[in-house]
Amino acid sequence: MGTLLVLLLVVVGGWVAWKLYKKPDANDDGKIDHNDALVAVKEVAEDIKVKAASVADVNKDGKVDLGDVKAVAAKVKKGRKKKV
């Protein structure tokens, strides 16, 4: 579990570094500082939130709600076969 967490942190850190590499001076103040890193982190967090919502929206109705949970439960029930 710890290895997975470290891998996830490395991937997110790389994603933030890539955002900083593409546009190092995000707030156009003439210098690269912690404010630019903060902008990159906020962009990555928003991207992750959008991707997570699209994955969690199983029934593709545009929102994550109880209907998605019911759709997943129906898929799990349908996927199991009874033992003979």
C-alpha angles and dihedrals in degrees: 000000000000091000091053091050092050090048091051091050091049091050093049091045090051090049090053090047090051091052089050091048093052094048111010097175099048097165094044096232094134098254138072110237144138092291089064090050089050090054090050092049091050091050092050091047090052091048091050092048092052093047092047091050092050091051093046093049094087098166092045096231093134099256138070109238146128090296089067091052091050091049091053091046091051091051091050093048092047093048096057121086123206117247115242 
